[in-house]
């Protein structure tokens, strides 16, 4: 006897059927009410199935039955006992004995129990996937409670409500137009959500400021002793050098160590300025406006910027992608050799040209047209203006290097006209390598800064046709006088 192998059964995954409901708030109807003409607004005509618009009905209940009784929507009346009895008479006259069947699912409410009414409407809405609600005949407070329940659903992020129907009186007892109130409620919801988002952003900003204040305070505490430690060791070394002679290479290395002192001071000043900017803008602006000129030339500012940008590319793991564009054959041995060469010949040099020559030897295809006309304005060492201009220009020049495609030279200019000191930075880019989801925090900071100071102008112009952009910063010469 042979048996046939049983074929494996295959289970068909069934899509859950959506539950749909039309909720209508019933009201009392006059004994001898006349039929009125009901039409739908233009917006509803295109959305609610095959509307038999223009037909005459005693009220909205017969109309809803006519419209939805043969669809997958379940009609759920919510009513007081008196209103249900009144509607039974209407359906008896309109549909005969069969009309009473449409009231079998009626949910009876006590019109004076506000909390229970609100709870009931919410429960009915929650049980269904799609809901249409009619509030036309709701008595006194019932439409308000219903709208409150609907609004609660919207605030909780539910998208169940398809329409909120209301028959607007055009001519009393004769003609009504059915409109959708949902769009009006969505406008209110949108306003509330925008306000919530604004409050969330303000809270986040406050937290950010507090955290920045804490971090800058902590970092200042950590690095503030660095300058003292370096100077203490330098004093010790200086005493030793008085007793012995050293080679030029040793003396150069000692000078390099000495310049670490300036790095610590500069870091400390940057943190101090940023903390003030975040926590006390009025005082920050006053410092910017009132600061006197100093001994630091604008050329020295740009020298520091170029060096620090190359320093970031080489030594920060956050910039490994840019490092790979800057250095061909980016293996560890080659990178370490380039780092050593940079530290020896560029990092502590005061001449911008040393940094540009170093780049030219590294990448002869990456051209930079760098021009600083004159040495003005002069800035206070480690002052507010030096720190802020350094932060702004390093962000703009850093972006130029990061996105440069090498087709056109990067152009960096500083010059003066009759009214302003002007900084310009222009470069071409490869749009396929631009990250459209970049944080944009740097440019946002600059734009925000520009709004606080009337003597500071910032513009960005993009040429999509030629894949290039140009950034201009203008500083009123009067504040440097």
C-alpha positions in Angstrom: 0.0 0.0 0.0 1.5 3.3 -1.0 0.7 6.5 0.6 1.0 9.8 -1.1 3.2 12.4 0.6 1.2 15.2 2.2 1.8 18.5 0.4 3.0 21.2 2.8 0.3 23.7 3.6 1.0 27.3 2.8 -0.4 30.0 5.1 -1.6 33.1 3.4 -1.0 36.2 5.5 -4.2 38.1 5.6 -4.2 41.9 5.9 -6.3 43.0 8.9 -9.5 44.6 7.8 -9.9 48.2 8.8 -12.8 49.0 11.1 -14.7 52.1 10.0 -17.4 54.1 11.7 -19.7 57.1 11.1 -20.4 58.6 14.5 -23.4 61.0 14.6 -24.6 63.0 17.5 -28.4 62.9 17.5 -30.7 65.7 18.4 -34.4 66.1 18.9 -36.6 66.7 15.8 -39.9 68.5 15.5 -43.0 66.2 15.1 -43.8 67.6 11.6 -40.4 68.6 10.3 -40.2 69.4 6.6 -37.5 68.0 4.4 -34.6 70.3 3.5 -32.1 70.3 0.7 -28.6 69.2 1.7 -25.6 69.9 -0.6 -21.9 69.1 0.0 -19.2 71.7 -0.1 -16.9 71.5 -3.2 -14.1 70.0 -1.0 -16.3 67.2 0.3 -17.8 66.4 -3.2 -14.4 65.1 -4.3 -13.9 63.0 -1.1 -17.1 61.4 0.2 -17.9 58.6 -2.2 -21.0 59.0 -4.5 -22.7 61.8 -2.7 -26.3 62.2 -3.6 -26.0 65.9 -3.1 -29.1 68.1 -3.5 -31.6 65.5 -2.2 -34.0 66.4 0.5 -33.9 64.9 4.0 -35.5 65.7 7.4 -32.1 65.8 9.0 -28.6 64.4 8.8 -29.4 60.9 10.1 -31.4 59.7 7.1 -28.8 61.3 4.8 -26.0 59.4 6.5 -28.0 56.1 6.3 -28.6 56.8 2.6 -24.9 57.5 2.1 -23.2 54.9 4.2 -25.6 52.0 4.8 -24.2 49.9 1.9 -20.5 50.7 2.6 -18.0 49.2 5.1 -18.7 52.1 7.5 -20.8 51.3 10.6 -23.2 54.0 11.7 -23.0 54.6 15.4 -25.4 57.2 16.9 -24.7 58.8 20.2 -27.8 60.1 21.8 -29.9 60.9 24.9 -33.0 58.7 25.4 -35.3 61.6 24.3 -33.3 62.3 21.1 -33.3 58.6 20.2 -37.1 58.4 20.6 -37.4 61.5 18.4 -35.2 60.0 15.7 -37.1 56.7 15.8 -40.2 58.6 14.7 -38.2 60.2 11.9 -36.8 56.9 10.6 -40.3 55.3 10.8 -41.7 57.9 8.6 -38.7 57.9 6.2 -37.8 54.2 6.0 -40.7 52.3 7.6 -40.2 49.6 10.3 -36.7 48.8 8.9 -35.5 52.2 9.9 -35.3 51.3 13.6 -32.5 48.9 12.9 -30.1 51.8 12.3 -30.6 52.8 15.9 -29.8 49.4 17.5 -26.2 50.4 18.0 -27.1 53.8 19.6 -24.9 54.7 22.6 -27.1 56.3 25.3 -25.6 59.2 27.2 -26.6 61.5 30.1 -26.3 65.0 28.7 -25.4 66.3 32.2 -22.5 63.9 32.7 -19.8 65.8 30.8 -16.9 63.6 31.8 -18.7 60.4 30.8 -19.7 62.0 27.4 -16.1 63.0 26.7 -14.9 59.5 27.7 -17.5 57.7 25.6 -16.7 59.6 22.4 -13.0 59.0 22.9 -13.6 55.2 23.5 -15.7 54.9 20.3 -13.1 56.7 18.2 -10.3 54.6 19.7 -12.0 51.3 18.7 -12.0 52.1 15.0 -9.3 52.7 12.4 -11.2 55.3 10.3 -13.9 57.6 11.6 -16.2 60.2 10.2 -18.1 62.3 12.8 -21.3 64.4 12.3 -22.0 67.0 14.9 -24.7 68.9 13.1 -27.6 68.1 15.5 -25.6 67.9 18.8 -27.4 69.8 21.5 -25.7 72.6 23.4 -22.4 71.4 24.8 -22.3 68.0 22.9 -20.5 69.4 19.8 -18.0 71.1 22.0 -17.2 67.9 24.0 -17.0 66.0 20.7 -14.6 68.5 19.2 -12.6 68.2 22.4 -12.4 64.4 22.1 -11.3 64.8 18.4 -8.7 67.3 19.4 -7.3 64.9 22.0 -6.9 62.3 19.3 -5.1 64.7 17.1 -2.7 65.8 19.9 -1.9 62.1 20.6 -0.8 61.8 16.9 -3.8 59.7 15.7 -4.9 60.1 12.1 -8.2 58.3 12.4 -10.5 61.2 11.8 -11.4 61.5 8.1 -14.1 64.2 8.3 -16.0 66.3 10.8 -19.4 67.0 9.1 -21.5 70.0 9.9 -24.6 71.1 8.0 -24.3 74.9 7.7 -27.6 76.8 7.4 -28.0 78.5 4.1 -31.7 79.2 4.3 -33.5 78.2 7.6 -35.4 74.9 7.3 -34.9 74.8 3.6 -31.3 74.6 2.5 -28.0 73.5 4.1 -24.5 73.0 3.0 -22.4 70.2 4.6 -18.9 71.3 5.3 -15.8 69.7 6.8 -14.5 71.2 10.1 -11.5 69.0 10.3 -9.2 71.3 8.3 -10.0 74.1 10.8 -9.1 71.9 13.7 -5.9 70.8 12.0 -4.9 74.5 11.7 -5.3 74.8 15.5 -3.4 71.6 16.0 -0.6 72.8 13.7 -0.3 76.1 15.7 -0.1 74.1 19.0 2.5 71.7 17.6 4.6 74.7 16.3 4.4 76.3 19.7 5.4 73.0 21.3 8.4 72.7 18.9 9.4 76.3 19.8 9.2 75.6 23.5 11.2 72.4 23.0 13.8 74.3 21.0 14.0 77.0 23.6 14.5 74.3 26.3 17.1 72.6 24.2 18.9 75.9 23.7 18.8 76.7 27.4 20.3 73.2 28.2 22.9 73.7 25.4 23.9 77.0 27.0 24.2 75.5 30.4 26.2 72.6 29.1 28.4 74.9 27.1 29.0 77.1 30.1 29.9 74.0 32.2 32.2 72.6 29.5 34.0 75.9 28.9 34.4 76.4 32.6 35.8 72.9 33.0 38.1 73.1 29.9 39.4 76.5 31.1 40.2 75.0 34.5 42.1 72.2 32.7 44.1 74.2 30.3 44.6 77.4 32.4 47.5 75.8 34.2 49.1 74.6 30.9 50.6 78.0 30.2 52.1 78.2 33.7 53.5 74.7 33.5 55.2 75.4 30.1 56.6 78.7 31.4 57.9 77.0 34.5 59.8 74.4 32.5 61.0 77.1 30.1 62.5 79.0 33.1 64.3 75.9 34.2 65.6 75.2 30.7 66.6 78.8 30.4 68.8 78.5 33.5 70.4 75.4 32.0 71.1 77.1 28.7 73.1 79.8 30.5 75.6 77.1 31.6 75.9 75.2 28.4 76.0 75.8 24.7 73.4 74.2 22.4 73.0 73.5 18.7 70.8 75.6 16.5 68.4 72.6 16.2 68.1 72.4 20.0 67.4 76.1 20.3 64.8 75.9 17.6 63.1 73.1 19.5 63.1 75.1 22.7 61.5 78.0 20.8 58.8 75.6 19.6 58.1 74.6 23.2 57.9 78.2 24.1 55.2 78.8 21.5 53.1 76.1 23.1 52.5 78.8 25.8 50.7 80.9 23.2 48.5 78.0 22.2 47.3 77.5 25.7 46.6 81.2 26.1 44.7 81.3 22.8 42.6 78.2 23.6 41.7 79.8 27.0 40.7 83.0 25.3 38.5 81.2 22.7 36.6 79.3 25.5 36.2 82.5 27.5 34.7 84.4 24.5 32.4 81.6 23.5 31.1 81.2 27.0 30.4 84.9 27.2 28.6 84.8 23.7 26.3 82.0 24.9 25.6 83.3 28.4 25.7 87.1 28.2 25.2 88.4 24.7 24.8 92.1 25.8 28.2 92.0 27.5 29.7 90.2 24.6 28.5 92.8 22.1 29.8 95.5 24.3 33.2 93.9 24.4 33.2 93.6 20.6 32.3 97.2 20.1 34.5 98.7 22.7 37.7 96.7 22.3 40.8 98.7 21.5 43.2 97.9 18.7 46.3 95.9 19.6 49.5 94.4 18.3 48.2 91.4 16.4 48.1 92.1 12.6 45.4 90.6 10.4 48.1 88.8 8.5 49.1 86.9 11.7 45.4 86.0 12.2 45.2 84.4 8.8 48.6 82.7 9.3 47.2 81.0 12.4 44.0 80.0 10.6 45.7 78.3 7.7 48.0 76.4 10.0 45.3 75.3 12.3 43.2 74.1 9.4 46.0 71.9 8.1 46.6 70.8 11.7 43.0 69.6 12.0 43.2 67.7 8.7 46.3 65.9 9.8 45.8 65.2 13.5 42.0 65.1 14.1 40.3 61.7 13.5 37.1 63.7 12.9 38.6 64.9 9.6 39.9 61.6 8.2 37.8 61.9 5.0 39.3 65.3 4.2 42.8 64.0 5.1 42.4 61.3 2.5 41.6 63.9 -0.1 44.6 66.0 1.0 47.1 63.2 1.0 47.5 60.7 -1.8 48.3 57.1 -0.8 47.1 57.8 2.7 48.8 54.9 4.5 50.0 55.2 8.1 53.7 55.5 7.4 53.2 58.3 4.8 50.8 60.2 7.1 53.2 60.0 10.0 56.0 61.3 7.9 53.9 64.2 6.7 52.8 65.0 10.2 56.4 65.2 11.4 57.3 67.4 8.5 54.4 69.7 9.2 55.2 70.0 12.9 58.9 70.8 12.1 58.5 73.3 9.3 55.0 74.8 9.5 53.1 74.6 12.8 55.1 77.2 14.7 56.0 79.4 11.7 54.6 82.9 11.7 54.7 83.0 7.9 51.5 82.0 6.0 53.6 81.3 2.9 55.3 78.4 4.7 52.0 76.7 5.1 51.0 77.3 1.5 54.4 76.1 0.2 54.0 73.0 2.3 50.6 72.3 0.8 51.9 73.0 -2.8 54.6 70.3 -2.2 52.0 67.9 -0.9 49.3 68.6 -3.5 50.5 70.6 -6.5 47.0 70.3 -8.1 45.3 72.2 -5.2 45.8 75.8 -5.9 45.3 78.7 -3.5 45.2 82.3 -4.4 45.8 84.0 -1.0 46.0 87.7 -0.7 46.1 89.9 2.4 46.4 93.6 1.6 47.9 95.6 4.4 48.2 94.7 8.1 45.1 96.5 9.4 43.1 96.3 11.5 45.3 95.3 14.4 43.8 93.2 17.1 44.2 92.7 20.8 46.1 89.4 21.4 43.6 86.8 22.8 40.8 89.5 22.7 37.2 89.1 21.7 37.7 90.3 18.1 40.7 88.0 17.5 38.8 85.0 18.9 35.6 85.7 16.9 37.3 86.5 13.6 39.5 83.5 14.0 36.4 81.3 14.6 34.5 82.8 11.6 37.3 82.7 9.1 38.5 79.3 10.0 35.0 77.9 9.5 34.7 79.5 6.0 38.2 78.6 4.8 37.9 75.1 6.3 34.7 74.6 4.3 36.5 75.8 1.1 39.3 73.3 1.6 36.9 70.5 2.5 34.7 70.8 -0.5 37.3 72.0 -3.1 37.3 70.0 -6.3 40.6 71.5 -7.6 39.0 72.7 -10.8 39.4 76.3 -9.8 41.9 77.8 -7.3 40.5 78.6 -3.8 40.5 82.4 -3.6 41.0 84.0 -0.2 41.2 87.8 0.0 41.4 90.4 2.6 41.3 94.1 1.6 39.9 97.5 2.6 37.6 99.9 0.7 36.5 103.3 1.8 34.0 102.0 4.4 34.7 98.4 5.2 37.3 95.7 5.7 36.3 92.9 3.4 37.0 89.1 3.5 36.2 87.0 0.4 36.4 83.3 0.0 35.5 81.6 -3.3 35.9 78.1 -4.5 34.4 75.5 -6.9 33.0 72.2 -5.6 31.9 68.8 -6.8 28.2 68.5 -6.0 28.4 64.7 -5.9 30.7 64.9 -2.9 28.8 67.6 -1.0 26.9 66.2 2.0 23.4 67.7 1.8 22.8 66.6 5.4 25.7 68.5 6.9 24.9 70.0 10.3 25.4 73.6 9.0 26.1 74.7 12.6 29.2 76.7 11.5 27.3 78.9 9.0 24.3 79.1 11.4 26.6 80.5 14.1 28.0 83.1 11.7 24.5 84.1 10.5 23.4 84.3 14.1 26.4 86.4 15.0 25.7 88.8 12.1 22.2 89.5 13.3 23.6 90.7 16.7 26.1 93.2 15.3 25.0 96.0 13.0 28.6 96.6 11.8 29.0 93.0 10.7 27.8 91.8 7.3 27.7 88.3 5.9 26.5 87.0 2.5 26.7 83.7 0.7 26.3 83.5 -3.1 26.0 80.2 -4.9 26.5 79.7 -8.6 24.8 76.4 -9.3 25.6 76.6 -13.0 29.4 76.6 -12.4 29.2 74.7 -9.0 30.9 77.4 -7.1 30.1 79.7 -4.2 31.4 82.9 -2.8 31.3 84.2 0.7 31.7 87.8 1.7 32.2 89.2 5.2 32.2 93.0 5.7 33.4 94.8 8.9 32.7 98.5 9.4 36.0 100.3 9.6 34.6 102.7 12.2 34.6 100.2 15.0 38.4 99.6 14.6 39.2 103.3 14.8 
